[in-house]
């Protein structure tokens, strides 16, 4: 009833996962990707474990992440697209139970996208019958687990371990209804550690940018030629860069031009 697919095949369908579409994520790989934490090549003999790279990016502000999440995609092909959605809805409820059991009941499901496409029509079964259309129904979302502020490194690591364990289970999400029943294809991304609401830090990030700009102006200007902010573009969305299980770096890209003040020309 359910089969696992290679990640590039299904996760490529995800437009946004584990967060709001209004907050773009950095292009850096996930903090907890298999390449950093326990891929088969990392623990194969004789080289032994490799040291993961966490990067040097810290951002303008370091905050404590409050969310662990795993992006997922479910897909099924059948003749009735509405029946496909019903089937995938049951599968997501089963996902919640599976990940809840692995995280002490803390997991919730946040659905994001849905797509239905018509496949090429099948050949006629009989000459007097029209060809039948098949539909591919795809939904995507994220399994989310809140991280308490007081949760330390080991508590967070156990939550991540539970998420990975649940994503690797191969038992069917929905019991098979017999031979010829549609198969649910599934794929899961690596766990991500992040802030649920990075926008709450915008005032502090703006304040820090202004302080740095003023400090630069004080150093660069002379008493006779003061520098001022001439123009600024509207601030972009806040970006998150994972640092560790207990830290995430926040940055607010601001584009401003500092020039000699109009009265000093």
C-alpha positions as CSV (number, residue, x, y, z in Angstrom):
1,X,0.0,0.0,0.0
2,X,2.9,2.3,0.7
3,X,6.3,2.6,-0.8
4,X,9.2,4.8,-0.2
5,X,10.6,6.8,-3.1
6,X,14.1,8.5,-3.6
7,X,14.0,12.0,-2.1
8,X,14.8,13.8,-5.4
9,X,11.7,12.3,-7.0
10,X,9.1,13.5,-4.5
11,X,10.7,16.2,-2.4
12,X,11.4,18.2,-5.6
13,X,7.7,18.8,-5.6
14,X,7.9,20.7,-2.3
15,X,7.6,24.5,-2.8
16,X,8.0,25.3,0.8
17,X,8.3,23.1,3.9
18,X,8.5,23.4,7.6
19,X,7.4,27.0,7.8
20,X,5.6,29.9,6.2
21,X,6.0,30.6,2.5
22,X,6.7,34.2,3.4
23,X,10.0,33.4,5.1
24,X,12.6,32.3,2.6
25,X,15.2,29.8,3.8
26,X,18.9,30.1,3.2
27,X,20.5,28.0,0.5
28,X,22.8,26.2,2.9
29,X,22.1,22.5,3.5
30,X,20.0,21.4,6.5
31,X,21.8,21.4,9.8
32,X,20.7,17.8,10.3
33,X,21.1,16.4,6.8
34,X,22.3,12.9,6.5
35,X,25.6,14.2,5.1
36,X,26.3,15.8,8.4
37,X,24.7,13.4,10.8
38,X,25.3,9.7,10.3
39,X,25.1,8.9,6.6
40,X,26.2,5.4,5.7
41,X,29.5,6.7,4.3
42,X,30.3,8.6,7.5
43,X,30.2,5.5,9.6
44,X,31.6,2.9,7.2
45,X,34.9,1.2,8.0
46,X,37.7,1.8,8.0
47,X,37.6,5.6,8.1
48,X,35.1,5.9,11.0
49,X,32.9,8.9,11.8
50,X,33.6,12.2,10.2
51,X,33.4,15.6,11.9
52,X,30.3,17.5,10.7
53,X,30.7,21.1,9.5
54,X,28.4,23.6,11.1
55,X,29.7,26.6,9.2
56,X,30.8,30.0,10.5
57,X,27.6,32.0,9.7
58,X,26.1,33.4,12.8
59,X,23.9,36.2,11.5
60,X,23.2,39.5,13.2
61,X,21.4,37.8,16.0
62,X,21.6,34.3,17.5
63,X,18.3,33.0,18.9
64,X,17.1,29.7,20.5
65,X,15.1,27.6,18.0
66,X,11.7,26.5,19.1
67,X,10.6,24.1,16.4
68,X,11.8,20.8,14.9
69,X,10.1,19.7,11.7
70,X,10.3,17.1,8.9
71,X,9.0,17.9,5.4
72,X,7.1,15.1,3.6
73,X,5.4,14.4,0.3
74,X,2.6,11.8,-0.3
75,X,1.5,10.8,-3.7
76,X,-1.0,8.3,-5.2
77,X,-2.3,7.5,-8.7
78,X,-5.8,6.3,-9.3
79,X,-8.9,6.9,-11.4
80,X,-10.8,9.1,-8.9
81,X,-8.9,12.2,-7.7
82,X,-11.3,12.8,-4.8
83,X,-10.9,9.3,-3.6
84,X,-7.1,9.9,-3.8
85,X,-7.4,12.9,-1.5
86,X,-9.5,10.9,0.9
87,X,-6.8,8.2,0.9
88,X,-4.0,10.7,1.5
89,X,-6.0,12.3,4.3
90,X,-6.1,9.0,6.1
91,X,-2.4,8.6,5.5
92,X,-1.6,12.0,7.1
93,X,-3.6,11.0,10.1
94,X,-1.5,7.9,10.3
95,X,1.6,10.0,10.0
96,X,0.6,12.1,13.0
97,X,0.1,8.9,15.1
98,X,3.4,7.5,13.9
99,X,5.5,10.6,14.6
100,X,3.4,11.3,17.8
101,X,4.4,7.9,19.2
102,X,8.1,8.7,18.5
103,X,7.9,12.1,20.2
104,X,5.8,11.6,23.2
105,X,2.6,12.8,21.5
106,X,4.1,16.2,20.6
107,X,4.0,16.0,16.8
108,X,1.4,17.8,14.7
109,X,0.9,17.9,11.0
110,X,1.0,21.2,9.0
111,X,-0.3,20.7,5.5
112,X,1.1,23.0,2.8
113,X,0.3,22.1,-0.8
114,X,-1.9,19.9,-3.0
115,X,-1.8,19.1,-6.6
116,X,-3.8,16.9,-9.0
117,X,-2.7,16.2,-12.5
118,X,-4.2,14.0,-15.3
119,X,-1.9,11.3,-16.6
120,X,-1.9,10.2,-20.2
121,X,-5.1,8.3,-21.1
122,X,-4.9,4.5,-20.9
123,X,-5.6,2.3,-23.9
124,X,-9.2,1.3,-24.5
125,X,-10.3,-1.9,-22.8
126,X,-12.9,-2.5,-25.5
127,X,-13.4,-0.8,-28.8
128,X,-16.7,0.7,-27.8
129,X,-15.3,2.2,-24.5
130,X,-13.5,5.5,-24.2
131,X,-10.0,5.4,-22.7
132,X,-9.8,5.9,-19.0
133,X,-8.0,8.8,-17.4
134,X,-5.8,8.3,-14.4
135,X,-4.9,11.1,-11.9
136,X,-1.8,11.7,-9.8
137,X,-2.7,13.3,-6.5
138,X,0.1,14.8,-4.5
139,X,0.1,16.6,-1.1
140,X,2.9,17.9,1.0
141,X,3.4,19.3,4.4
142,X,5.6,19.0,7.5
143,X,5.6,17.2,10.8
144,X,6.2,19.7,13.5
145,X,7.3,19.3,17.1
146,X,7.7,22.3,19.4
147,X,11.0,22.6,21.3
148,X,10.6,24.0,24.8
149,X,12.9,26.8,25.7
150,X,14.2,24.9,28.7
151,X,14.9,21.8,26.6
152,X,18.6,21.2,26.6
153,X,20.9,19.6,24.0
154,X,20.1,15.9,24.9
155,X,16.4,16.4,25.0
156,X,16.4,18.1,21.6
157,X,18.7,15.4,20.2
158,X,16.2,12.7,21.3
159,X,13.4,14.5,19.6
160,X,15.4,14.6,16.4
161,X,16.3,10.9,16.8
162,X,12.6,10.1,17.1
163,X,11.8,12.1,14.0
164,X,14.4,10.2,12.0
165,X,13.2,6.9,13.3
166,X,9.6,7.6,12.4
167,X,10.5,8.7,8.9
168,X,12.3,5.4,8.2
169,X,9.4,3.1,9.2
170,X,8.3,1.1,6.2
171,X,4.9,-0.3,7.5
172,X,1.9,0.9,5.5
173,X,0.3,4.1,6.5
174,X,-3.1,2.9,5.3
175,X,-4.0,-0.9,5.3
176,X,-4.2,-2.4,1.8
177,X,-7.7,-3.0,0.5
178,X,-6.6,-5.9,-1.6
179,X,-4.7,-6.7,-4.8
180,X,-4.7,-3.8,-7.3
181,X,-5.2,-1.2,-4.6
182,X,-3.4,2.1,-5.2
183,X,0.0,2.5,-3.6
184,X,0.9,5.6,-1.6
185,X,4.4,6.9,-2.4
186,X,6.1,8.7,0.5
187,X,9.3,10.7,1.0
188,X,10.6,12.6,4.0
189,X,13.3,15.3,4.3
190,X,15.9,15.6,6.9
191,X,14.8,17.2,10.3
192,X,15.2,20.9,10.5
193,X,15.7,23.0,13.6
194,X,14.3,26.6,13.3
195,X,12.2,29.4,14.8
196,X,8.5,29.3,14.2
197,X,8.2,33.1,14.2
198,X,11.4,34.8,13.1
199,X,9.5,38.0,12.4
200,X,9.2,38.6,16.1
201,X,12.9,39.5,16.1
202,X,12.6,42.1,13.4
203,X,12.6,45.2,15.7
204,X,15.8,43.9,17.4
205,X,17.4,43.2,14.0
206,X,16.5,46.7,12.7
207,X,17.9,48.2,15.9
208,X,21.2,46.4,15.5
209,X,21.5,47.4,11.9
210,X,21.0,51.1,12.7
211,X,23.5,50.9,15.5
212,X,26.1,49.4,13.1
213,X,25.4,52.0,10.4
214,X,25.8,54.8,12.9
215,X,29.0,53.3,14.2
216,X,30.4,53.1,10.7
217,X,29.4,56.7,10.0
218,X,31.1,57.9,13.1
219,X,34.4,56.2,12.2
220,X,34.3,57.2,8.5
221,X,33.1,60.8,8.6
222,X,35.1,63.9,9.5
223,X,33.7,66.8,11.5
224,X,33.3,68.9,8.3
225,X,31.9,66.1,6.1
226,X,29.2,64.1,8.0
227,X,27.7,61.0,6.5
228,X,24.0,60.3,6.4
229,X,21.7,57.6,5.2
230,X,20.7,58.8,1.7
231,X,18.2,56.0,0.6
232,X,17.1,52.6,1.8
233,X,15.2,49.8,0.1
234,X,12.4,48.1,2.1
235,X,13.9,45.5,4.3
236,X,13.7,41.9,3.0
237,X,12.4,38.9,4.9
238,X,14.4,37.5,7.8
239,X,16.6,34.5,7.0
240,X,17.4,31.7,9.3
241,X,20.7,29.8,9.3
242,X,20.9,26.8,11.6
243,X,24.0,26.7,13.9
244,X,23.3,23.9,16.4
245,X,20.4,22.2,18.2
246,X,20.3,25.2,20.5
247,X,21.2,28.1,18.2
248,X,19.9,29.6,15.0
249,X,21.4,32.7,13.3
250,X,19.0,35.4,12.1
251,X,19.8,38.0,9.5
252,X,17.8,40.9,8.0
253,X,19.2,41.9,4.6
254,X,19.0,45.7,4.4
255,X,20.2,47.7,1.4
256,X,20.9,51.4,2.2
257,X,23.3,54.0,0.7
258,X,25.4,56.1,3.0
259,X,26.7,59.3,1.5
260,X,27.9,62.8,2.3
261,X,25.0,64.8,3.8
262,X,23.2,67.3,1.5
263,X,24.3,70.3,3.6
264,X,28.0,69.3,3.4
265,X,28.2,69.4,-0.4
